[in-house]
Amino acid sequence: MDFTHIYPMDAVFDSPEDVPEDIATNKRYAGNDGWTVTEVAERVAKDIGKIDIVVHSLANGPEVTKPLLETSRRGYLAAMSASSYSLVSMVQRFGPNMNPGGAVVSLTYLASERIIPGYGGGMSSAKAALESDTKVLAYEAGRKFNVRVNTISAGPLGSRAAKAIGFIDDMISYSYANAPVQKELAAAEVGSVAAFLCSPLASAVTAHVMYVDNGLNAMGLAVDSKTLLDAEAGRD
């Protein structure tokens, strides 16, 4: 795969005016400019012209390892800003430059609607907001730009980002033991669904949360539960 352009972008900041001085002068940003959402959207429009696809694959919760009861307001709002509002910002700014029939896709997680102990810092709330915003944006961007907006709820994957929560290996094992299809989820499987959602094959699919998790989302009981196993052993 060849990349014609690669642009640095920090989706927490909509425009240069939003960037605090301590961030603008931080060594992490040294040598880069034009990395706010507005600036990147303008650069893409200038360098490439109209686009067909926008993929929102980013999230950050600085206090993700903290229970919600111990999460600060600052940490909670930071998770919401980076993980959910960033989608709104990107659709606002990239939408006008998308071809009719284009597609926006993002990544969410089951913690938006189920309790996942350990997935804290407001990240569960951020994912719930992302899914709600996906539906509203599907309507608004659909009417305004004639584009579709969907999100993928992927199962546990051992990505570098996922390792930040500290127990991803346990979640992968849990999914393997309890999902209807008993296998580890591959990143390529998530990518294949994203490709489908962004293709003409999904031209009538919008405002949808697409589960790619071997069916784990449908389970209401953990089949490897010690309680169930003990009960079964007692019957034997």
Contacts in CASP RR format, 6 or more apart in sequence:
PFRMAT RR
TARGET T0000
AUTHOR 0000-0000-0000
METHOD contacts of the structure
MODEL  1
MDFTHIYPMDAVFDSPEDVPEDIATNKRYAGNDGWTVTEVAERVAKDIGK
IDIVVHSLANGPEVTKPLLETSRRGYLAAMSASSYSLVSMVQRFGPNMNP
GGAVVSLTYLASERIIPGYGGGMSSAKAALESDTKVLAYEAGRKFNVRVN
TISAGPLGSRAAKAIGFIDDMISYSYANAPVQKELAAAEVGSVAAFLCSP
LASAVTAHVMYVDNGLNAMGLAVDSKTLLDAEAGRD
4 48 0 8 1.000
5 43 0 8 1.000
5 44 0 8 1.000
5 47 0 8 1.000
5 48 0 8 1.000
7 35 0 8 1.000
7 40 0 8 1.000
7 43 0 8 1.000
7 44 0 8 1.000
8 32 0 8 1.000
8 34 0 8 1.000
8 35 0 8 1.000
8 40 0 8 1.000
9 35 0 8 1.000
9 36 0 8 1.000
9 37 0 8 1.000
9 40 0 8 1.000
10 29 0 8 1.000
10 35 0 8 1.000
10 36 0 8 1.000
11 37 0 8 1.000
11 58 0 8 1.000
11 82 0 8 1.000
11 86 0 8 1.000
11 89 0 8 1.000
11 90 0 8 1.000
12 60 0 8 1.000
12 81 0 8 1.000
12 82 0 8 1.000
12 86 0 8 1.000
13 19 0 8 1.000
13 23 0 8 1.000
13 35 0 8 1.000
13 36 0 8 1.000
13 37 0 8 1.000
14 36 0 8 1.000
14 37 0 8 1.000
14 38 0 8 1.000
14 89 0 8 1.000
14 93 0 8 1.000
15 36 0 8 1.000
15 37 0 8 1.000
15 38 0 8 1.000
15 39 0 8 1.000
16 34 0 8 1.000
16 36 0 8 1.000
16 38 0 8 1.000
16 39 0 8 1.000
18 36 0 8 1.000
19 36 0 8 1.000
23 29 0 8 1.000
29 35 0 8 1.000
34 40 0 8 1.000
34 43 0 8 1.000
37 86 0 8 1.000
37 89 0 8 1.000
37 90 0 8 1.000
37 93 0 8 1.000
38 93 0 8 1.000
41 90 0 8 1.000
41 93 0 8 1.000
41 94 0 8 1.000
41 97 0 8 1.000
44 51 0 8 1.000
44 94 0 8 1.000
44 97 0 8 1.000
45 97 0 8 1.000
49 97 0 8 1.000
50 97 0 8 1.000
50 98 0 8 1.000
50 99 0 8 1.000
51 94 0 8 1.000
51 97 0 8 1.000
51 98 0 8 1.000
51 99 0 8 1.000
52 98 0 8 1.000
52 99 0 8 1.000
52 101 0 8 1.000
52 102 0 8 1.000
52 103 0 8 1.000
52 198 0 8 1.000
53 102 0 8 1.000
53 103 0 8 1.000
53 104 0 8 1.000
53 105 0 8 1.000
53 198 0 8 1.000
54 90 0 8 1.000
54 91 0 8 1.000
54 94 0 8 1.000
54 95 0 8 1.000
54 98 0 8 1.000
54 103 0 8 1.000
54 104 0 8 1.000
54 105 0 8 1.000
55 104 0 8 1.000
55 105 0 8 1.000
55 106 0 8 1.000
55 194 0 8 1.000
55 198 0 8 1.000
56 86 0 8 1.000
56 87 0 8 1.000
56 90 0 8 1.000
56 104 0 8 1.000
56 105 0 8 1.000
56 106 0 8 1.000
56 107 0 8 1.000
57 106 0 8 1.000
57 107 0 8 1.000
58 82 0 8 1.000
58 83 0 8 1.000
58 86 0 8 1.000
59 79 0 8 1.000
59 82 0 8 1.000
59 83 0 8 1.000
59 107 0 8 1.000
59 123 0 8 1.000
59 126 0 8 1.000
59 161 0 8 1.000
60 78 0 8 1.000
60 79 0 8 1.000
60 82 0 8 1.000
60 83 0 8 1.000
61 75 0 8 1.000
61 78 0 8 1.000
61 79 0 8 1.000
61 82 0 8 1.000
61 83 0 8 1.000
61 121 0 8 1.000
61 122 0 8 1.000
61 123 0 8 1.000
61 126 0 8 1.000
62 75 0 8 1.000
62 78 0 8 1.000
62 79 0 8 1.000
62 121 0 8 1.000
63 70 0 8 1.000
63 71 0 8 1.000
63 72 0 8 1.000
63 75 0 8 1.000
63 76 0 8 1.000
63 78 0 8 1.000
63 79 0 8 1.000
63 120 0 8 1.000
63 121 0 8 1.000
63 122 0 8 1.000
64 79 0 8 1.000
64 119 0 8 1.000
64 120 0 8 1.000
64 121 0 8 1.000
64 122 0 8 1.000
64 123 0 8 1.000
64 164 0 8 1.000
64 165 0 8 1.000
65 118 0 8 1.000
65 120 0 8 1.000
65 121 0 8 1.000
65 164 0 8 1.000
65 165 0 8 1.000
65 166 0 8 1.000
66 120 0 8 1.000
66 121 0 8 1.000
67 118 0 8 1.000
67 120 0 8 1.000
67 121 0 8 1.000
68 120 0 8 1.000
68 121 0 8 1.000
68 122 0 8 1.000
68 124 0 8 1.000
68 125 0 8 1.000
71 120 0 8 1.000
71 121 0 8 1.000
71 122 0 8 1.000
75 121 0 8 1.000
75 122 0 8 1.000
76 121 0 8 1.000
76 122 0 8 1.000
76 125 0 8 1.000
79 121 0 8 1.000
79 122 0 8 1.000
79 123 0 8 1.000
79 125 0 8 1.000
79 126 0 8 1.000
80 122 0 8 1.000
80 125 0 8 1.000
80 126 0 8 1.000
80 129 0 8 1.000
82 126 0 8 1.000
83 123 0 8 1.000
83 126 0 8 1.000
83 127 0 8 1.000
83 130 0 8 1.000
84 126 0 8 1.000
84 127 0 8 1.000
84 129 0 8 1.000
84 130 0 8 1.000
84 133 0 8 1.000
85 129 0 8 1.000
87 104 0 8 1.000
87 106 0 8 1.000
87 130 0 8 1.000
87 133 0 8 1.000
87 134 0 8 1.000
87 137 0 8 1.000
88 133 0 8 1.000
88 137 0 8 1.000
90 104 0 8 1.000
91 104 0 8 1.000
91 137 0 8 1.000
91 141 0 8 1.000
91 149 0 8 1.000
94 104 0 8 1.000
95 104 0 8 1.000
95 141 0 8 1.000
95 145 0 8 1.000
95 147 0 8 1.000
96 145 0 8 1.000
98 104 0 8 1.000
98 145 0 8 1.000
98 147 0 8 1.000
100 145 0 8 1.000
100 146 0 8 1.000
100 147 0 8 1.000
101 146 0 8 1.000
101 147 0 8 1.000
101 148 0 8 1.000
101 203 0 8 1.000
102 146 0 8 1.000
102 147 0 8 1.000
102 148 0 8 1.000
102 198 0 8 1.000
103 147 0 8 1.000
103 148 0 8 1.000
103 149 0 8 1.000
103 150 0 8 1.000
103 197 0 8 1.000
103 198 0 8 1.000
103 199 0 8 1.000
103 202 0 8 1.000
104 137 0 8 1.000
104 141 0 8 1.000
104 147 0 8 1.000
104 148 0 8 1.000
104 149 0 8 1.000
104 150 0 8 1.000
105 149 0 8 1.000
105 150 0 8 1.000
105 151 0 8 1.000
105 152 0 8 1.000
105 194 0 8 1.000
105 197 0 8 1.000
105 198 0 8 1.000
106 130 0 8 1.000
106 134 0 8 1.000
106 150 0 8 1.000
106 151 0 8 1.000
106 152 0 8 1.000
107 151 0 8 1.000
107 152 0 8 1.000
107 154 0 8 1.000
107 190 0 8 1.000
108 127 0 8 1.000
108 130 0 8 1.000
108 131 0 8 1.000
108 134 0 8 1.000
108 151 0 8 1.000
108 152 0 8 1.000
108 153 0 8 1.000
108 154 0 8 1.000
108 209 0 8 1.000
109 116 0 8 1.000
109 119 0 8 1.000
109 123 0 8 1.000
109 127 0 8 1.000
109 153 0 8 1.000
109 154 0 8 1.000
109 155 0 8 1.000
110 116 0 8 1.000
110 153 0 8 1.000
110 155 0 8 1.000
110 211 0 8 1.000
110 213 0 8 1.000
110 216 0 8 1.000
110 217 0 8 1.000
111 119 0 8 1.000
111 123 0 8 1.000
111 124 0 8 1.000
111 127 0 8 1.000
112 124 0 8 1.000
112 127 0 8 1.000
112 128 0 8 1.000
112 130 0 8 1.000
112 131 0 8 1.000
112 153 0 8 1.000
113 128 0 8 1.000
113 131 0 8 1.000
114 217 0 8 1.000
115 124 0 8 1.000
116 124 0 8 1.000
118 165 0 8 1.000
118 167 0 8 1.000
119 165 0 8 1.000
120 165 0 8 1.000
130 151 0 8 1.000
131 151 0 8 1.000
131 153 0 8 1.000
131 209 0 8 1.000
134 149 0 8 1.000
134 150 0 8 1.000
134 151 0 8 1.000
134 207 0 8 1.000
134 209 0 8 1.000
135 207 0 8 1.000
137 149 0 8 1.000
138 148 0 8 1.000
138 149 0 8 1.000
138 150 0 8 1.000
138 206 0 8 1.000
138 207 0 8 1.000
139 207 0 8 1.000
141 147 0 8 1.000
141 149 0 8 1.000
142 148 0 8 1.000
142 149 0 8 1.000
142 206 0 8 1.000
148 197 0 8 1.000
148 202 0 8 1.000
148 203 0 8 1.000
148 205 0 8 1.000
148 206 0 8 1.000
149 206 0 8 1.000
149 207 0 8 1.000
150 197 0 8 1.000
150 202 0 8 1.000
150 205 0 8 1.000
150 206 0 8 1.000
150 207 0 8 1.000
150 208 0 8 1.000
150 209 0 8 1.000
150 210 0 8 1.000
151 208 0 8 1.000
151 209 0 8 1.000
151 210 0 8 1.000
152 190 0 8 1.000
152 193 0 8 1.000
152 194 0 8 1.000
152 197 0 8 1.000
152 209 0 8 1.000
152 210 0 8 1.000
152 211 0 8 1.000
152 212 0 8 1.000
153 209 0 8 1.000
153 210 0 8 1.000
153 211 0 8 1.000
153 212 0 8 1.000
153 213 0 8 1.000
153 217 0 8 1.000
154 185 0 8 1.000
154 190 0 8 1.000
154 212 0 8 1.000
154 213 0 8 1.000
155 175 0 8 1.000
155 185 0 8 1.000
155 211 0 8 1.000
155 212 0 8 1.000
155 213 0 8 1.000
155 214 0 8 1.000
155 216 0 8 1.000
156 162 0 8 1.000
156 168 0 8 1.000
156 171 0 8 1.000
156 172 0 8 1.000
156 174 0 8 1.000
156 175 0 8 1.000
156 185 0 8 1.000
156 213 0 8 1.000
157 168 0 8 1.000
157 172 0 8 1.000
157 185 0 8 1.000
157 187 0 8 1.000
157 190 0 8 1.000
158 168 0 8 1.000
158 169 0 8 1.000
158 172 0 8 1.000
159 168 0 8 1.000
159 187 0 8 1.000
162 168 0 8 1.000
172 184 0 8 1.000
172 185 0 8 1.000
174 222 0 8 1.000
174 224 0 8 1.000
175 184 0 8 1.000
175 185 0 8 1.000
175 213 0 8 1.000
175 214 0 8 1.000
175 216 0 8 1.000
176 182 0 8 1.000
176 183 0 8 1.000
176 184 0 8 1.000
177 222 0 8 1.000
177 223 0 8 1.000
177 224 0 8 1.000
178 216 0 8 1.000
178 219 0 8 1.000
178 222 0 8 1.000
178 223 0 8 1.000
178 224 0 8 1.000
179 213 0 8 1.000
179 214 0 8 1.000
179 215 0 8 1.000
179 216 0 8 1.000
179 219 0 8 1.000
180 214 0 8 1.000
180 215 0 8 1.000
180 216 0 8 1.000
180 218 0 8 1.000
180 219 0 8 1.000
181 214 0 8 1.000
181 215 0 8 1.000
182 214 0 8 1.000
183 214 0 8 1.000
185 212 0 8 1.000
185 213 0 8 1.000
185 214 0 8 1.000
189 212 0 8 1.000
190 212 0 8 1.000
193 210 0 8 1.000
193 212 0 8 1.000
196 202 0 8 1.000
197 205 0 8 1.000
197 210 0 8 1.000
211 217 0 8 1.000
221 228 0 8 1.000
222 228 0 8 1.000
END
